[in-house]
Amino acid sequence: MSGCVKLEELVEFLKRNADKRTMVTFHSIGDMDCVSSAFGITKILKNSSIRAPDFISSNARFAIEQAGIAMPEISDGFDDSAEIIVLVDVNNFEDCGHFEKRLEESSAHIVVIDHHASPEAGKALVFNDESYNSTASIVYELLKSFGMRPDRPTSEILAMGIYSDSAEFRNATAKSFVQIGELLEISGLGFQQLLEKFSKIAPAEARERTMDELFDSKTVIIGNRLFVSGATSVHAAIAADDAIKIGADIALFYSESENEISFSARCRPTLDTEMNMHLGRIMRAISGTIEGTGGGHPCAAGAYGPKKEGRDAFIKAFHDKVFGEQK
């Protein structure tokens, strides 16, 4: 069975194959939406394990810890013995980092569950519905279709998956708020309590440093778009997120460790559609300049690699991909 299916058909397929050995995975540099969705799927498919193609974001890792979920539940190796492979929050193999070739060669039945515009289904069974603003929203719908009430940790991280991938409700629909209300009721938390539990408050010194780095960042207006870029001492994703919150249209920040350089890119929600761009694909396409890998979503993506001297070439390539000939 392959091709695009309706939710009811997906439910039937999962019911028929619920006992088969299953690997659940997601896109490179897993975010809150895909990680929460993966945990939700494991509640449906009991003989399943979560495998990350590389690593998950610091925000997703913090949320898992706050929910009381053991990190060993996410492994980093491809499961060659899996009969079923479920891809959540990604609709192609290219965005799956080091798993790309293994997925192409796998004889397992591949299932895609996603809320982004779907490319050719190929050999996969695909459920894609853009009326959902997150994959976590789809997975919660699946749990309900199975007559399952998520436990408290799962309800909390699914709620955070919906919240984060709706750009903090800026892209929310009526369905988003209904689901959030139900998940809050299950968790026993109020919305503000949920945010406080899963918001990572950095020490004052770290916040001061981030603000200084934002003030030191480079700003340029191109085609009536405000582009902000710069270096950070710790997490590039935090600086990129903050730049968008204070008015940037597009942001690119990087941080360097002893062994690698890491980039995070963000854009204002809906700008991806207006400019016909996908930051995840851009980051993947230019990751060769740092001899690394990249990927992510249309409005939020990252890349990392060992070639730190490729920094300037990466920034230029990003600029050229996003803005082209615009001045």
Buried (B, 14 or more C-beta within 10 A) or exposed (E): EEEBBEBEBBBBBBEEBBEBBBBBBBBBBBBBBBBBBBBBBBBBBEBBBBBBBBBBBEBBBBBBEBBEBEEEEBEEEBBEEBBBBBBBBBBBBBBBBBBBEBBEEBEBBBBBBBBBEBEEBEBBBBBBBEEBBBBBBBBBBBBEBBEBEBEBBBBBBBBBBBBBBBBEBEBBBEBBEEBBEBBBEBBEBEEEEBBEBBEEEEEEEBEEBBEEBBEEBEBEEBEEBBBBBBBBEBBBBBBBBBBBEEEBBBBBBBBBEEEBBBBBBBBBBEBBEEBEBBBBBBBBBBBBBBEBBBBBBBBBBBBBBEBBEBBEBBBEBBBEBBBEEEE
